[in-house]
Amino acid sequence: MTTTMPTPTATTGDTFADRTLGFLRIRTFRGAARPVRHVPDADAVTDPYVLLGFHTAGRATLGGPGSTEVCLPGDVFLRDGARPLTLEETEDFELHLVHVPRRALALTDRQARDLAGRAPFADGTVAPLLGPLLREITAAEPVPPSRAALRWAGAVADLVALLAVEDAGPGSAEDAGPGSPEDGQDREALVRRLRAYVDANLRDRNLTPATVAEAQHISIRYLHKLFEGRGSTVGRWIQHRRLEEARRELARPARDDITVAAVARRWGFASATHFSRSFRTAYGMSPSDWRDGRTRPAEGPGTGRR
């Protein structure tokens, strides 16, 4: 008897569960010994993912009959979700397959490929942390609230990325260094996405480095690392963009009826005082002086304002 994913057919003695946790999709299979096959679905193209698997019961070989890669309870393995996979379950089993979106992993394409080609992870520093966490999230009932679910999903993604760093072998993507073309291209694309997200959410007073990292499914540490060498921190970049947009609004004609405090609130500043102080530090004048100089018509000789 064979179970094929992602559209398995339930048979006598088989159980199948499919649920989401944050940005993770978790599929659980239980039953008697048999082959289990993963068949790539449309998501593998539209939203590429890594397949993270582990057993809470049973054992399997990865790759079908004759394979020497054995996965035991507590081991974790990773495979490219765009490639077919066969697991030969050799006894009664409980298998969990977790779809981890590639966009959620702070990895280059090469690092992800290297990681997906490795033997099951059992030892080291990261795998003994990842295994128990996966047990917890697959057993959690009911599913935690959305914010907690996102944090759990983020923890899984961070540990998967750490596996690539911990277990990178000679000749792997880690040896290429941060100056490699592929690594640089991936980082630049991610920074552009981060900046676009910041621009789209500038008016949200709760926009912080922590919320940016959570929304983009990366760790805060990696977020700060991306901005190293760019002349600014993430927090300063957010404030810089808010100040730019507020300054632009204050300079628009016929906007002198809008108070400085209202503009400060619109662009996410906690108070008019904080906004005015930050504006003066950045531009050398107060917001009111900037607006007056840009929106009021110039006055002729002898008509100077008092």
C-alpha positions in Angstrom: 0.0 0.0 0.0 1.4 3.4 -1.0 0.4 6.9 0.3 1.1 9.7 -2.1 1.4 13.3 -1.0 0.0 15.9 -1.1 -3.3 14.2 -1.9 -3.2 10.9 0.0 -6.1 8.5 -0.1 -7.2 7.4 3.4 -7.4 3.6 3.8 -8.2 1.3 6.6 -5.8 1.9 9.5 -4.4 5.1 8.0 -4.8 8.6 9.4 -3.9 11.9 7.8 -3.9 15.4 9.2 -3.2 18.7 7.4 -3.0 22.0 9.2 -1.1 25.3 9.3 0.9 27.0 12.0 1.9 30.5 11.1 3.5 30.2 7.7 4.2 26.5 8.1 2.1 23.7 6.6 2.2 20.5 8.7 1.1 17.2 7.3 1.0 14.2 9.6 0.7 10.5 8.4 0.2 7.5 10.6 -0.2 3.8 9.6 1.4 0.5 8.9 4.6 -0.1 7.1 4.5 1.1 3.4 6.1 3.5 1.0 5.1 7.1 1.4 5.7 9.4 -1.6 5.9 13.1 -1.8 4.7 14.5 -5.2 5.5 18.2 -5.7 2.4 20.4 -5.9 1.8 23.8 -7.5 3.1 25.6 -4.4 6.6 24.2 -5.2 6.6 26.5 -8.2 4.6 29.5 -7.0 5.9 29.6 -3.4 9.0 27.3 -3.2 9.4 25.4 0.0 11.8 23.1 1.9 10.3 19.8 3.1 11.2 19.3 6.8 10.5 15.8 8.0 10.7 13.8 11.2 9.2 10.7 12.8 7.7 10.5 16.3 7.3 6.7 15.8 8.8 4.2 13.3 11.7 4.4 11.0 12.2 4.8 7.2 14.8 4.9 4.5 14.9 8.0 2.3 14.9 7.4 -1.4 13.2 4.0 -1.7 14.5 0.4 -1.6 18.2 0.1 -1.4 18.8 3.5 0.2 21.2 3.6 3.1 19.9 6.9 4.5 17.8 5.8 7.6 15.7 8.2 9.5 14.9 7.2 13.1 12.5 8.8 15.6 14.0 12.2 16.7 16.0 12.6 13.5 15.2 15.5 11.2 15.7 15.6 7.4 15.3 18.3 4.8 14.5 17.9 1.1 13.6 20.2 -1.8 9.9 20.4 -2.0 10.1 20.7 -5.8 11.6 17.2 -6.0 9.8 13.9 -5.6 10.6 11.9 -2.5 10.0 8.3 -1.4 10.2 7.1 2.2 10.1 3.4 2.8 8.4 3.1 6.1 9.5 -0.2 7.6 7.1 -0.5 10.6 4.1 1.2 12.1 4.9 4.9 12.0 3.9 8.5 12.6 5.5 10.9 10.1 5.3 14.7 10.1 6.2 16.7 7.0 6.5 20.4 7.4 6.5 22.8 4.4 8.9 25.7 5.3 8.7 28.5 2.6 12.0 29.4 1.1 11.2 33.0 1.7 11.2 32.3 5.4 14.7 31.0 5.4 17.7 33.3 5.7 19.6 31.2 3.2 21.0 31.6 -0.3 19.7 29.2 -2.9 23.0 27.3 -2.8 22.8 26.9 1.0 19.3 25.6 0.7 20.3 23.1 -2.0 23.3 21.9 0.1 21.1 21.5 3.2 18.4 19.5 1.3 21.0 17.1 0.1 22.3 16.1 3.5 21.7 12.9 5.5 19.2 13.1 8.3 20.4 15.2 11.2 20.5 13.6 14.7 23.5 15.1 16.5 25.2 18.4 16.8 23.8 21.5 18.5 20.8 22.4 16.4 19.1 19.1 15.7 18.5 18.2 19.4 16.7 21.6 19.7 14.7 21.3 16.5 13.4 17.8 17.1 11.7 18.6 20.5 10.3 21.8 19.1 8.7 20.0 16.2 7.2 17.5 18.6 5.7 20.3 20.6 4.2 22.2 17.6 2.8 19.0 16.0 1.1 18.0 19.2 -0.2 21.4 20.2 -4.0 21.4 20.6 -5.6 23.7 19.9 -3.5 25.6 17.4 -2.1 28.6 19.2 -3.3 32.2 18.4 -1.9 33.7 15.1 0.9 35.8 16.8 2.1 32.9 18.9 1.9 30.6 15.8 4.1 33.0 13.8 6.7 33.1 16.5 6.8 29.3 16.7 7.1 29.1 12.9 9.8 31.7 13.0 11.7 29.6 15.6 11.5 26.6 13.3 12.8 28.6 10.3 15.7 30.0 12.3 16.8 26.6 13.5 16.6 25.2 10.0 18.9 28.1 8.8 21.2 27.4 11.7 21.5 23.8 10.5 23.0 25.1 7.3 25.6 27.1 9.2 26.4 24.4 11.7 26.8 21.6 9.3 28.2 23.3 6.2 30.9 21.0 4.8 34.0 21.8 2.7 33.0 23.4 -0.7 29.6 24.3 0.5 27.9 27.7 0.1 29.4 28.8 3.4 32.9 28.6 1.9 31.8 31.1 -0.8 31.7 33.9 1.8 29.4 36.9 1.8 31.1 38.4 -1.2 29.9 35.6 -3.6 27.7 36.7 -6.4 24.8 34.5 -5.5 24.9 35.4 -1.8 25.1 39.1 -2.7 22.2 38.9 -5.1 20.0 37.1 -2.5 20.9 39.6 0.2 20.2 42.6 -2.1 16.8 41.1 -3.1 15.9 40.6 0.5 17.0 44.1 1.5 14.8 45.5 -1.3 11.9 43.5 -0.1 12.5 44.7 3.5 12.6 48.3 2.4 9.4 47.9 0.4 7.7 46.5 3.4 8.9 49.4 5.6 7.6 51.9 3.0 4.2 50.2 2.9 3.8 50.3 6.7 5.3 53.6 7.7 2.0 54.9 9.1 1.8 51.9 11.5 3.0 53.2 14.9 3.9 49.7 15.9 6.4 49.3 13.0 9.7 48.3 14.6 12.7 46.1 13.7 11.0 43.2 15.6 7.7 43.5 13.6 9.6 43.8 10.3 11.6 40.7 11.1 8.5 38.8 12.1 6.5 39.8 9.0 9.4 38.8 6.7 10.0 35.5 8.6 13.6 36.2 9.5 15.3 36.6 12.9 16.0 40.1 14.3 19.7 39.2 14.4 19.8 38.5 10.7 17.7 41.6 9.9 20.4 43.8 11.6 23.1 41.9 9.8 21.6 42.7 6.5 21.8 46.4 7.3 25.4 46.3 8.4 27.7 48.4 6.2 24.8 50.4 4.8 25.4 53.5 7.0 22.2 53.0 9.0 20.5 50.6 11.5 17.0 49.3 10.8 15.5 51.6 13.4 17.2 54.6 11.9 16.1 53.7 8.4 12.5 53.5 9.6 12.7 56.9 11.2 14.5 58.4 8.2 11.7 57.2 5.9 9.0 58.6 8.2 10.8 61.9 8.4 11.1 62.1 4.6 7.4 61.4 4.1 6.4 63.9 6.8 8.6 66.5 5.3 7.1 65.9 1.9 3.6 66.3 3.2 4.4 69.5 5.1 5.8 71.0 1.9 2.7 70.5 -0.2 0.7 73.6 -1.1 -2.5 74.3 0.7 -1.5 72.0 3.6 -0.8 74.7 6.2 -4.3 73.9 7.7 -2.9 70.6 8.9 -1.2 70.7 12.3 2.3 69.5 12.8 1.0 67.1 15.4 -1.5 65.6 12.9 1.3 65.0 10.4 3.4 63.4 13.2 0.6 61.0 14.1 0.0 60.2 10.4 3.6 59.0 9.9 3.9 56.9 13.0 5.6 59.2 15.5 4.6 58.7 19.1 4.3 62.4 19.8 4.6 65.8 18.2 7.5 66.6 20.6 9.5 63.6 19.5 8.7 64.4 15.8 9.8 68.0 16.1 13.0 67.1 17.9 13.9 64.4 15.3 13.0 66.7 12.4 15.3 69.5 13.8 18.1 67.1 14.3 17.8 65.8 10.7 17.1 69.0 8.8 18.4 71.8 11.1 15.0 73.5 11.4 11.6 72.9 13.0 8.7 71.3 11.1 6.8 74.6 11.3 9.7 76.6 9.8 10.1 74.1 7.0 6.4 74.3 6.2 6.3 78.0 6.3 9.2 78.4 4.0 7.8 75.9 1.5 4.0 76.6 1.4 3.7 80.4 1.9 4.3 82.7 -1.0 7.4 84.9 -1.0 6.7 88.4 0.1 7.9 91.5 -1.8 10.3 94.2 -0.6 9.1 96.0 2.5 6.5 93.4 3.3 8.6 91.2 5.5 6.7 89.1 8.1 7.0 90.1 11.7 
